């Protein structure tokens, strides 16, 4: 995140008003709600994690033990357990194939 000088992007009256509250301090102005993005939207990380979790679940269903999954995917056993629990829940919520 970069910063811009208030004097270059705001009217002088607004700068003076802000100075009454935060003279010389750095402040963060959040994005408008409509401009916010969900976590991972700017990168492929959501898709990558989704695919990784499916691979973990597939390996688990083939009989791979939690400890081995943890070593293979560089995660804790607790993380593996959480992923498997989530995948089971997702799988059980899918409508049955006709």
Phi and psi restraints in degrees (range 20) as a CNS / XPLOR table:
assign (resid 1 and name C) (resid 2 and name N)
       (resid 2 and name CA) (resid 2 and name C) 1.0 -108.3 20.0 2
assign (resid 2 and name N) (resid 2 and name CA)
       (resid 2 and name C) (resid 3 and name N) 1.0 167.8 20.0 2
assign (resid 2 and name C) (resid 3 and name N)
       (resid 3 and name CA) (resid 3 and name C) 1.0 -119.8 20.0 2
assign (resid 3 and name N) (resid 3 and name CA)
       (resid 3 and name C) (resid 4 and name N) 1.0 156.5 20.0 2
assign (resid 3 and name C) (resid 4 and name N)
       (resid 4 and name CA) (resid 4 and name C) 1.0 -122.3 20.0 2
assign (resid 4 and name N) (resid 4 and name CA)
       (resid 4 and name C) (resid 5 and name N) 1.0 147.7 20.0 2
assign (resid 4 and name C) (resid 5 and name N)
       (resid 5 and name CA) (resid 5 and name C) 1.0 -70.3 20.0 2
assign (resid 5 and name N) (resid 5 and name CA)
       (resid 5 and name C) (resid 6 and name N) 1.0 126.8 20.0 2
assign (resid 5 and name C) (resid 6 and name N)
       (resid 6 and name CA) (resid 6 and name C) 1.0 -58.8 20.0 2
assign (resid 6 and name N) (resid 6 and name CA)
       (resid 6 and name C) (resid 7 and name N) 1.0 -35.2 20.0 2
assign (resid 6 and name C) (resid 7 and name N)
       (resid 7 and name CA) (resid 7 and name C) 1.0 -64.5 20.0 2
assign (resid 7 and name N) (resid 7 and name CA)
       (resid 7 and name C) (resid 8 and name N) 1.0 -22.5 20.0 2
assign (resid 7 and name C) (resid 8 and name N)
       (resid 8 and name CA) (resid 8 and name C) 1.0 -92.3 20.0 2
assign (resid 8 and name N) (resid 8 and name CA)
       (resid 8 and name C) (resid 9 and name N) 1.0 -16.1 20.0 2
assign (resid 8 and name C) (resid 9 and name N)
       (resid 9 and name CA) (resid 9 and name C) 1.0 -125.3 20.0 2
assign (resid 9 and name N) (resid 9 and name CA)
       (resid 9 and name C) (resid 10 and name N) 1.0 -4.8 20.0 2
assign (resid 9 and name C) (resid 10 and name N)
       (resid 10 and name CA) (resid 10 and name C) 1.0 -124.0 20.0 2
assign (resid 10 and name N) (resid 10 and name CA)
       (resid 10 and name C) (resid 11 and name N) 1.0 154.9 20.0 2
assign (resid 10 and name C) (resid 11 and name N)
       (resid 11 and name CA) (resid 11 and name C) 1.0 -66.0 20.0 2
assign (resid 11 and name N) (resid 11 and name CA)
       (resid 11 and name C) (resid 12 and name N) 1.0 149.3 20.0 2
assign (resid 11 and name C) (resid 12 and name N)
       (resid 12 and name CA) (resid 12 and name C) 1.0 -56.2 20.0 2
assign (resid 12 and name N) (resid 12 and name CA)
       (resid 12 and name C) (resid 13 and name N) 1.0 -37.5 20.0 2
assign (resid 12 and name C) (resid 13 and name N)
       (resid 13 and name CA) (resid 13 and name C) 1.0 -63.7 20.0 2
assign (resid 13 and name N) (resid 13 and name CA)
       (resid 13 and name C) (resid 14 and name N) 1.0 -38.3 20.0 2
assign (resid 13 and name C) (resid 14 and name N)
       (resid 14 and name CA) (resid 14 and name C) 1.0 -68.0 20.0 2
assign (resid 14 and name N) (resid 14 and name CA)
       (resid 14 and name C) (resid 15 and name N) 1.0 -42.2 20.0 2
assign (resid 14 and name C) (resid 15 and name N)
       (resid 15 and name CA) (resid 15 and name C) 1.0 -59.6 20.0 2
assign (resid 15 and name N) (resid 15 and name CA)
       (resid 15 and name C) (resid 16 and name N) 1.0 -45.9 20.0 2
assign (resid 15 and name C) (resid 16 and name N)
       (resid 16 and name CA) (resid 16 and name C) 1.0 -63.0 20.0 2
assign (resid 16 and name N) (resid 16 and name CA)
       (resid 16 and name C) (resid 17 and name N) 1.0 -38.6 20.0 2
assign (resid 16 and name C) (resid 17 and name N)
       (resid 17 and name CA) (resid 17 and name C) 1.0 -64.9 20.0 2
assign (resid 17 and name N) (resid 17 and name CA)
       (resid 17 and name C) (resid 18 and name N) 1.0 -44.0 20.0 2
assign (resid 17 and name C) (resid 18 and name N)
       (resid 18 and name CA) (resid 18 and name C) 1.0 -63.7 20.0 2
assign (resid 18 and name N) (resid 18 and name CA)
       (resid 18 and name C) (resid 19 and name N) 1.0 -38.5 20.0 2
assign (resid 18 and name C) (resid 19 and name N)
       (resid 19 and name CA) (resid 19 and name C) 1.0 -60.9 20.0 2
assign (resid 19 and name N) (resid 19 and name CA)
       (resid 19 and name C) (resid 20 and name N) 1.0 -27.2 20.0 2
assign (resid 19 and name C) (resid 20 and name N)
       (resid 20 and name CA) (resid 20 and name C) 1.0 -63.1 20.0 2
assign (resid 20 and name N) (resid 20 and name CA)
       (resid 20 and name C) (resid 21 and name N) 1.0 -25.7 20.0 2
assign (resid 20 and name C) (resid 21 and name N)
       (resid 21 and name CA) (resid 21 and name C) 1.0 -103.4 20.0 2
assign (resid 21 and name N) (resid 21 and name CA)
       (resid 21 and name C) (resid 22 and name N) 1.0 -39.1 20.0 2
assign (resid 21 and name C) (resid 22 and name N)
       (resid 22 and name CA) (resid 22 and name C) 1.0 -138.8 20.0 2
assign (resid 22 and name N) (resid 22 and name CA)
       (resid 22 and name C) (resid 23 and name N) 1.0 72.0 20.0 2
assign (resid 22 and name C) (resid 23 and name N)
       (resid 23 and name CA) (resid 23 and name C) 1.0 -71.8 20.0 2
assign (resid 23 and name N) (resid 23 and name CA)
       (resid 23 and name C) (resid 24 and name N) 1.0 109.9 20.0 2
assign (resid 23 and name C) (resid 24 and name N)
       (resid 24 and name CA) (resid 24 and name C) 1.0 79.0 20.0 2
assign (resid 24 and name N) (resid 24 and name CA)
       (resid 24 and name C) (resid 25 and name N) 1.0 3.6 20.0 2
assign (resid 24 and name C) (resid 25 and name N)
       (resid 25 and name CA) (resid 25 and name C) 1.0 -95.1 20.0 2
assign (resid 25 and name N) (resid 25 and name CA)
       (resid 25 and name C) (resid 26 and name N) 1.0 158.3 20.0 2
assign (resid 25 and name C) (resid 26 and name N)
       (resid 26 and name CA) (resid 26 and name C) 1.0 -85.9 20.0 2
assign (resid 26 and name N) (resid 26 and name CA)
       (resid 26 and name C) (resid 27 and name N) 1.0 135.8 20.0 2
assign (resid 26 and name C) (resid 27 and name N)
       (resid 27 and name CA) (resid 27 and name C) 1.0 -129.1 20.0 2
assign (resid 27 and name N) (resid 27 and name CA)
       (resid 27 and name C) (resid 28 and name N) 1.0 155.6 20.0 2
assign (resid 27 and name C) (resid 28 and name N)
       (resid 28 and name CA) (resid 28 and name C) 1.0 -107.0 20.0 2
assign (resid 28 and name N) (resid 28 and name CA)
       (resid 28 and name C) (resid 29 and name N) 1.0 129.6 20.0 2
assign (resid 28 and name C) (resid 29 and name N)
       (resid 29 and name CA) (resid 29 and name C) 1.0 -110.1 20.0 2
assign (resid 29 and name N) (resid 29 and name CA)
       (resid 29 and name C) (resid 30 and name N) 1.0 112.3 20.0 2
assign (resid 29 and name C) (resid 30 and name N)
       (resid 30 and name CA) (resid 30 and name C) 1.0 -69.7 20.0 2
assign (resid 30 and name N) (resid 30 and name CA)
       (resid 30 and name C) (resid 31 and name N) 1.0 158.8 20.0 2
assign (resid 30 and name C) (resid 31 and name N)
       (resid 31 and name CA) (resid 31 and name C) 1.0 -67.0 20.0 2
assign (resid 31 and name N) (resid 31 and name CA)
       (resid 31 and name C) (resid 32 and name N) 1.0 156.1 20.0 2
assign (resid 31 and name C) (resid 32 and name N)
       (resid 32 and name CA) (resid 32 and name C) 1.0 -63.8 20.0 2
assign (resid 32 and name N) (resid 32 and name CA)
       (resid 32 and name C) (resid 33 and name N) 1.0 148.6 20.0 2
assign (resid 32 and name C) (resid 33 and name N)
       (resid 33 and name CA) (resid 33 and name C) 1.0 -54.8 20.0 2
assign (resid 33 and name N) (resid 33 and name CA)
       (resid 33 and name C) (resid 34 and name N) 1.0 -39.0 20.0 2
assign (resid 33 and name C) (resid 34 and name N)
       (resid 34 and name CA) (resid 34 and name C) 1.0 -69.1 20.0 2
assign (resid 34 and name N) (resid 34 and name CA)
       (resid 34 and name C) (resid 35 and name N) 1.0 -19.7 20.0 2
assign (resid 34 and name C) (resid 35 and name N)
       (resid 35 and name CA) (resid 35 and name C) 1.0 -98.0 20.0 2
assign (resid 35 and name N) (resid 35 and name CA)
       (resid 35 and name C) (resid 36 and name N) 1.0 -4.1 20.0 2
assign (resid 35 and name C) (resid 36 and name N)
       (resid 36 and name CA) (resid 36 and name C) 1.0 -75.3 20.0 2
assign (resid 36 and name N) (resid 36 and name CA)
       (resid 36 and name C) (resid 37 and name N) 1.0 146.0 20.0 2
assign (resid 36 and name C) (resid 37 and name N)
       (resid 37 and name CA) (resid 37 and name C) 1.0 -111.1 20.0 2
assign (resid 37 and name N) (resid 37 and name CA)
       (resid 37 and name C) (resid 38 and name N) 1.0 151.8 20.0 2
assign (resid 37 and name C) (resid 38 and name N)
       (resid 38 and name CA) (resid 38 and name C) 1.0 -72.5 20.0 2
assign (resid 38 and name N) (resid 38 and name CA)
       (resid 38 and name C) (resid 39 and name N) 1.0 159.8 20.0 2
assign (resid 38 and name C) (resid 39 and name N)
       (resid 39 and name CA) (resid 39 and name C) 1.0 -57.4 20.0 2
assign (resid 39 and name N) (resid 39 and name CA)
       (resid 39 and name C) (resid 40 and name N) 1.0 130.7 20.0 2
assign (resid 39 and name C) (resid 40 and name N)
       (resid 40 and name CA) (resid 40 and name C) 1.0 84.5 20.0 2
assign (resid 40 and name N) (resid 40 and name CA)
       (resid 40 and name C) (resid 41 and name N) 1.0 0.2 20.0 2
assign (resid 40 and name C) (resid 41 and name N)
       (resid 41 and name CA) (resid 41 and name C) 1.0 -68.2 20.0 2
assign (resid 41 and name N) (resid 41 and name CA)
       (resid 41 and name C) (resid 42 and name N) 1.0 -28.5 20.0 2
assign (resid 41 and name C) (resid 42 and name N)
       (resid 42 and name CA) (resid 42 and name C) 1.0 -80.0 20.0 2
assign (resid 42 and name N) (resid 42 and name CA)
       (resid 42 and name C) (resid 43 and name N) 1.0 -13.1 20.0 2
assign (resid 42 and name C) (resid 43 and name N)
       (resid 43 and name CA) (resid 43 and name C) 1.0 -130.2 20.0 2
assign (resid 43 and name N) (resid 43 and name CA)
       (resid 43 and name C) (resid 44 and name N) 1.0 -176.9 20.0 2
assign (resid 43 and name C) (resid 44 and name N)
       (resid 44 and name CA) (resid 44 and name C) 1.0 -93.5 20.0 2
assign (resid 44 and name N) (resid 44 and name CA)
       (resid 44 and name C) (resid 45 and name N) 1.0 10.0 20.0 2
assign (resid 44 and name C) (resid 45 and name N)
       (resid 45 and name CA) (resid 45 and name C) 1.0 -61.0 20.0 2
assign (resid 45 and name N) (resid 45 and name CA)
       (resid 45 and name C) (resid 46 and name N) 1.0 -37.1 20.0 2
assign (resid 45 and name C) (resid 46 and name N)
       (resid 46 and name CA) (resid 46 and name C) 1.0 -61.2 20.0 2
assign (resid 46 and name N) (resid 46 and name CA)
       (resid 46 and name C) (resid 47 and name N) 1.0 -46.5 20.0 2
assign (resid 46 and name C) (resid 47 and name N)
       (resid 47 and name CA) (resid 47 and name C) 1.0 -64.7 20.0 2
assign (resid 47 and name N) (resid 47 and name CA)
       (resid 47 and name C) (resid 48 and name N) 1.0 -42.1 20.0 2
assign (resid 47 and name C) (resid 48 and name N)
       (resid 48 and name CA) (resid 48 and name C) 1.0 -62.2 20.0 2
assign (resid 48 and name N) (resid 48 and name CA)
       (resid 48 and name C) (resid 49 and name N) 1.0 -42.9 20.0 2
assign (resid 48 and name C) (resid 49 and name N)
       (resid 49 and name CA) (resid 49 and name C) 1.0 -67.8 20.0 2
assign (resid 49 and name N) (resid 49 and name CA)
       (resid 49 and name C) (resid 50 and name N) 1.0 -38.0 20.0 2
assign (resid 49 and name C) (resid 50 and name N)
       (resid 50 and name CA) (resid 50 and name C) 1.0 -60.3 20.0 2
assign (resid 50 and name N) (resid 50 and name CA)
       (resid 50 and name C) (resid 51 and name N) 1.0 -47.1 20.0 2
assign (resid 50 and name C) (resid 51 and name N)
       (resid 51 and name CA) (resid 51 and name C) 1.0 -65.7 20.0 2
assign (resid 51 and name N) (resid 51 and name CA)
       (resid 51 and name C) (resid 52 and name N) 1.0 -41.8 20.0 2
assign (resid 51 and name C) (resid 52 and name N)
       (resid 52 and name CA) (resid 52 and name C) 1.0 -60.8 20.0 2
assign (resid 52 and name N) (resid 52 and name CA)
       (resid 52 and name C) (resid 53 and name N) 1.0 -45.5 20.0 2
assign (resid 52 and name C) (resid 53 and name N)
       (resid 53 and name CA) (resid 53 and name C) 1.0 -62.9 20.0 2
assign (resid 53 and name N) (resid 53 and name CA)
       (resid 53 and name C) (resid 54 and name N) 1.0 -35.8 20.0 2
assign (resid 53 and name C) (resid 54 and name N)
       (resid 54 and name CA) (resid 54 and name C) 1.0 -66.2 20.0 2
assign (resid 54 and name N) (resid 54 and name CA)
       (resid 54 and name C) (resid 55 and name N) 1.0 -38.5 20.0 2
assign (resid 54 and name C) (resid 55 and name N)
       (resid 55 and name CA) (resid 55 and name C) 1.0 -64.9 20.0 2
assign (resid 55 and name N) (resid 55 and name CA)
       (resid 55 and name C) (resid 56 and name N) 1.0 -41.6 20.0 2
assign (resid 55 and name C) (resid 56 and name N)
       (resid 56 and name CA) (resid 56 and name C) 1.0 -60.1 20.0 2
assign (resid 56 and name N) (resid 56 and name CA)
       (resid 56 and name C) (resid 57 and name N) 1.0 -46.8 20.0 2
assign (resid 56 and name C) (resid 57 and name N)
       (resid 57 and name CA) (resid 57 and name C) 1.0 -65.4 20.0 2
assign (resid 57 and name N) (resid 57 and name CA)
       (resid 57 and name C) (resid 58 and name N) 1.0 -40.1 20.0 2
assign (resid 57 and name C) (resid 58 and name N)
       (resid 58 and name CA) (resid 58 and name C) 1.0 -62.4 20.0 2
assign (resid 58 and name N) (resid 58 and name CA)
       (resid 58 and name C) (resid 59 and name N) 1.0 -43.5 20.0 2
assign (resid 58 and name C) (resid 59 and name N)
       (resid 59 and name CA) (resid 59 and name C) 1.0 -62.3 20.0 2
assign (resid 59 and name N) (resid 59 and name CA)
       (resid 59 and name C) (resid 60 and name N) 1.0 -41.0 20.0 2
assign (resid 59 and name C) (resid 60 and name N)
       (resid 60 and name CA) (resid 60 and name C) 1.0 -62.2 20.0 2
assign (resid 60 and name N) (resid 60 and name CA)
       (resid 60 and name C) (resid 61 and name N) 1.0 -43.8 20.0 2
assign (resid 60 and name C) (resid 61 and name N)
       (resid 61 and name CA) (resid 61 and name C) 1.0 -68.1 20.0 2
assign (resid 61 and name N) (resid 61 and name CA)
       (resid 61 and name C) (resid 62 and name N) 1.0 -23.1 20.0 2
assign (resid 61 and name C) (resid 62 and name N)
       (resid 62 and name CA) (resid 62 and name C) 1.0 -80.8 20.0 2
assign (resid 62 and name N) (resid 62 and name CA)
       (resid 62 and name C) (resid 63 and name N) 1.0 -5.4 20.0 2
assign (resid 62 and name C) (resid 63 and name N)
       (resid 63 and name CA) (resid 63 and name C) 1.0 109.1 20.0 2
assign (resid 63 and name N) (resid 63 and name CA)
       (resid 63 and name C) (resid 64 and name N) 1.0 3.6 20.0 2
assign (resid 63 and name C) (resid 64 and name N)
       (resid 64 and name CA) (resid 64 and name C) 1.0 -69.1 20.0 2
assign (resid 64 and name N) (resid 64 and name CA)
       (resid 64 and name C) (resid 65 and name N) 1.0 135.2 20.0 2
assign (resid 64 and name C) (resid 65 and name N)
       (resid 65 and name CA) (resid 65 and name C) 1.0 -75.2 20.0 2
assign (resid 65 and name N) (resid 65 and name CA)
       (resid 65 and name C) (resid 66 and name N) 1.0 154.5 20.0 2
assign (resid 65 and name C) (resid 66 and name N)
       (resid 66 and name CA) (resid 66 and name C) 1.0 -56.7 20.0 2
assign (resid 66 and name N) (resid 66 and name CA)
       (resid 66 and name C) (resid 67 and name N) 1.0 -43.6 20.0 2
assign (resid 66 and name C) (resid 67 and name N)
       (resid 67 and name CA) (resid 67 and name C) 1.0 -62.4 20.0 2
assign (resid 67 and name N) (resid 67 and name CA)
       (resid 67 and name C) (resid 68 and name N) 1.0 -40.5 20.0 2
assign (resid 67 and name C) (resid 68 and name N)
       (resid 68 and name CA) (resid 68 and name C) 1.0 -69.3 20.0 2
assign (resid 68 and name N) (resid 68 and name CA)
       (resid 68 and name C) (resid 69 and name N) 1.0 -39.5 20.0 2
assign (resid 68 and name C) (resid 69 and name N)
       (resid 69 and name CA) (resid 69 and name C) 1.0 -60.2 20.0 2
assign (resid 69 and name N) (resid 69 and name CA)
       (resid 69 and name C) (resid 70 and name N) 1.0 -42.3 20.0 2
assign (resid 69 and name C) (resid 70 and name N)
       (resid 70 and name CA) (resid 70 and name C) 1.0 -60.7 20.0 2
assign (resid 70 and name N) (resid 70 and name CA)
       (resid 70 and name C) (resid 71 and name N) 1.0 -43.1 20.0 2
assign (resid 70 and name C) (resid 71 and name N)
       (resid 71 and name CA) (resid 71 and name C) 1.0 -68.8 20.0 2
assign (resid 71 and name N) (resid 71 and name CA)
       (resid 71 and name C) (resid 72 and name N) 1.0 -42.4 20.0 2
assign (resid 71 and name C) (resid 72 and name N)
       (resid 72 and name CA) (resid 72 and name C) 1.0 -63.4 20.0 2
assign (resid 72 and name N) (resid 72 and name CA)
       (resid 72 and name C) (resid 73 and name N) 1.0 -40.2 20.0 2
assign (resid 72 and name C) (resid 73 and name N)
       (resid 73 and name CA) (resid 73 and name C) 1.0 -102.7 20.0 2
assign (resid 73 and name N) (resid 73 and name CA)
       (resid 73 and name C) (resid 74 and name N) 1.0 6.2 20.0 2
assign (resid 73 and name C) (resid 74 and name N)
       (resid 74 and name CA) (resid 74 and name C) 1.0 56.9 20.0 2
assign (resid 74 and name N) (resid 74 and name CA)
       (resid 74 and name C) (resid 75 and name N) 1.0 45.4 20.0 2
assign (resid 74 and name C) (resid 75 and name N)
       (resid 75 and name CA) (resid 75 and name C) 1.0 -127.6 20.0 2
assign (resid 75 and name N) (resid 75 and name CA)
       (resid 75 and name C) (resid 76 and name N) 1.0 163.5 20.0 2
assign (resid 75 and name C) (resid 76 and name N)
       (resid 76 and name CA) (resid 76 and name C) 1.0 -76.3 20.0 2
assign (resid 76 and name N) (resid 76 and name CA)
       (resid 76 and name C) (resid 77 and name N) 1.0 159.5 20.0 2
assign (resid 76 and name C) (resid 77 and name N)
       (resid 77 and name CA) (resid 77 and name C) 1.0 -62.8 20.0 2
assign (resid 77 and name N) (resid 77 and name CA)
       (resid 77 and name C) (resid 78 and name N) 1.0 -34.5 20.0 2
assign (resid 77 and name C) (resid 78 and name N)
       (resid 78 and name CA) (resid 78 and name C) 1.0 -61.4 20.0 2
assign (resid 78 and name N) (resid 78 and name CA)
       (resid 78 and name C) (resid 79 and name N) 1.0 -41.2 20.0 2
assign (resid 78 and name C) (resid 79 and name N)
       (resid 79 and name CA) (resid 79 and name C) 1.0 -65.0 20.0 2
assign (resid 79 and name N) (resid 79 and name CA)
       (resid 79 and name C) (resid 80 and name N) 1.0 -41.4 20.0 2
assign (resid 79 and name C) (resid 80 and name N)
       (resid 80 and name CA) (resid 80 and name C) 1.0 -61.8 20.0 2
assign (resid 80 and name N) (resid 80 and name CA)
       (resid 80 and name C) (resid 81 and name N) 1.0 -44.7 20.0 2
assign (resid 80 and name C) (resid 81 and name N)
       (resid 81 and name CA) (resid 81 and name C) 1.0 -59.7 20.0 2
assign (resid 81 and name N) (resid 81 and name CA)
       (resid 81 and name C) (resid 82 and name N) 1.0 -43.3 20.0 2
assign (resid 81 and name C) (resid 82 and name N)
       (resid 82 and name CA) (resid 82 and name C) 1.0 -63.3 20.0 2
assign (resid 82 and name N) (resid 82 and name CA)
       (resid 82 and name C) (resid 83 and name N) 1.0 -44.6 20.0 2
assign (resid 82 and name C) (resid 83 and name N)
       (resid 83 and name CA) (resid 83 and name C) 1.0 -62.0 20.0 2
assign (resid 83 and name N) (resid 83 and name CA)
       (resid 83 and name C) (resid 84 and name N) 1.0 -45.6 20.0 2
assign (resid 83 and name C) (resid 84 and name N)
       (resid 84 and name CA) (resid 84 and name C) 1.0 -63.9 20.0 2
assign (resid 84 and name N) (resid 84 and name CA)
       (resid 84 and name C) (resid 85 and name N) 1.0 -42.1 20.0 2
assign (resid 84 and name C) (resid 85 and name N)
       (resid 85 and name CA) (resid 85 and name C) 1.0 -61.0 20.0 2
assign (resid 85 and name N) (resid 85 and name CA)
       (resid 85 and name C) (resid 86 and name N) 1.0 -43.8 20.0 2
assign (resid 85 and name C) (resid 86 and name N)
       (resid 86 and name CA) (resid 86 and name C) 1.0 -64.0 20.0 2
assign (resid 86 and name N) (resid 86 and name CA)
       (resid 86 and name C) (resid 87 and name N) 1.0 -41.8 20.0 2
assign (resid 86 and name C) (resid 87 and name N)
       (resid 87 and name CA) (resid 87 and name C) 1.0 -66.5 20.0 2
assign (resid 87 and name N) (resid 87 and name CA)
       (resid 87 and name C) (resid 88 and name N) 1.0 -39.3 20.0 2
assign (resid 87 and name C) (resid 88 and name N)
       (resid 88 and name CA) (resid 88 and name C) 1.0 -62.1 20.0 2
assign (resid 88 and name N) (resid 88 and name CA)
       (resid 88 and name C) (resid 89 and name N) 1.0 -43.2 20.0 2
assign (resid 88 and name C) (resid 89 and name N)
       (resid 89 and name CA) (resid 89 and name C) 1.0 -63.4 20.0 2
assign (resid 89 and name N) (resid 89 and name CA)
       (resid 89 and name C) (resid 90 and name N) 1.0 -44.0 20.0 2
assign (resid 89 and name C) (resid 90 and name N)
       (resid 90 and name CA) (resid 90 and name C) 1.0 -61.9 20.0 2
assign (resid 90 and name N) (resid 90 and name CA)
       (resid 90 and name C) (resid 91 and name N) 1.0 -43.5 20.0 2
assign (resid 90 and name C) (resid 91 and name N)
       (resid 91 and name CA) (resid 91 and name C) 1.0 -65.4 20.0 2
assign (resid 91 and name N) (resid 91 and name CA)
       (resid 91 and name C) (resid 92 and name N) 1.0 -39.2 20.0 2
assign (resid 91 and name C) (resid 92 and name N)
       (resid 92 and name CA) (resid 92 and name C) 1.0 -74.0 20.0 2
assign (resid 92 and name N) (resid 92 and name CA)
       (resid 92 and name C) (resid 93 and name N) 1.0 -18.8 20.0 2
assign (resid 92 and name C) (resid 93 and name N)
       (resid 93 and name CA) (resid 93 and name C) 1.0 -89.4 20.0 2
assign (resid 93 and name N) (resid 93 and name CA)
       (resid 93 and name C) (resid 94 and name N) 1.0 -6.9 20.0 2
assign (resid 93 and name C) (resid 94 and name N)
       (resid 94 and name CA) (resid 94 and name C) 1.0 -72.8 20.0 2
assign (resid 94 and name N) (resid 94 and name CA)
       (resid 94 and name C) (resid 95 and name N) 1.0 142.4 20.0 2
assign (resid 94 and name C) (resid 95 and name N)
       (resid 95 and name CA) (resid 95 and name C) 1.0 -68.0 20.0 2
assign (resid 95 and name N) (resid 95 and name CA)
       (resid 95 and name C) (resid 96 and name N) 1.0 147.4 20.0 2
assign (resid 95 and name C) (resid 96 and name N)
       (resid 96 and name CA) (resid 96 and name C) 1.0 -67.2 20.0 2
assign (resid 96 and name N) (resid 96 and name CA)
       (resid 96 and name C) (resid 97 and name N) 1.0 142.2 20.0 2
assign (resid 96 and name C) (resid 97 and name N)
       (resid 97 and name CA) (resid 97 and name C) 1.0 -73.0 20.0 2
assign (resid 97 and name N) (resid 97 and name CA)
       (resid 97 and name C) (resid 98 and name N) 1.0 142.8 20.0 2
